[in-house]
Amino acid sequence: MTSAPFERRVQSIPVTIVAGRDEALPSIPGATVLRVERPLHQHEAGAECVACAARSDVRVLLFDLLERARRGMVLPFSAVIIDARGVDDGEAIAERLLPGKQPAFGLRDHTVLRSFHLA
């Protein structure tokens, strides 16, 4: 991996999102699996919970993966599978990786959007 968390990768990494409850995870050589977790508790309509939002933010998960890889804490990978079978809105997860769909805030988001693409 790169020597700094915000460096640009030479080639972006493909990301496959599995969102159907009955869908099996694909077998992709060199892929690592990240799981998007269900919220820990219920919220009132319109209420935002920072903890739940961070647990389901694919940009946060992918940036953390890049950082762990940079530090040698995970095995090298050439693809990522996002296991979103436990959440209700898989499309919202995909939108976080599509250019122009949701704004990028801060270096973390820009690093993820440069380093990964939907497969």
Residue pairs with C-beta under 8 A, 6 or more apart in sequence:
1 66
1 69
1 70
1 76
2 8
2 9
2 70
3 70
4 70
5 63
5 66
5 67
5 70
5 111
6 107
6 110
6 111
8 114
8 115
9 114
9 115
12 114
12 115
12 116
12 117
13 77
13 78
13 79
13 80
13 115
13 116
13 117
14 79
14 80
14 116
14 117
14 118
14 119
15 62
15 79
15 80
15 81
15 82
15 97
15 116
15 117
15 118
15 119
16 26
16 28
16 31
16 79
16 80
16 81
16 82
16 118
16 119
17 58
17 81
17 82
17 84
17 90
17 93
17 94
17 118
18 24
18 25
18 26
18 81
18 82
18 83
18 84
18 85
19 84
19 85
19 87
19 90
19 91
19 93
19 94
20 85
20 90
21 85
23 85
25 33
25 81
25 83
26 81
28 79
28 81
29 78
29 79
30 76
30 77
30 78
30 79
31 77
31 78
31 79
31 80
31 81
32 65
32 74
32 75
32 77
32 79
32 80
32 81
33 80
33 81
33 82
33 83
34 58
34 61
34 62
34 65
34 80
34 81
34 82
34 83
35 82
35 83
35 86
36 55
36 56
36 58
36 61
36 82
36 83
36 84
36 86
36 87
36 93
37 55
37 56
37 86
37 87
38 86
38 87
39 49
39 52
39 55
39 56
40 51
40 52
40 55
41 49
41 52
43 49
43 52
54 60
56 87
56 93
57 96
58 82
58 93
58 96
58 97
59 96
59 97
59 104
59 108
59 109
59 112
59 113
60 108
61 82
62 80
62 112
62 115
62 116
63 108
63 109
63 111
63 112
65 74
65 77
65 80
66 111
66 112
66 115
68 74
69 76
69 77
79 119
80 116
82 93
84 90
84 93
87 93
94 118
95 101
95 102
96 102
97 112
97 113
97 116
97 117
97 118
98 118
99 113
104 110
104 112
104 113
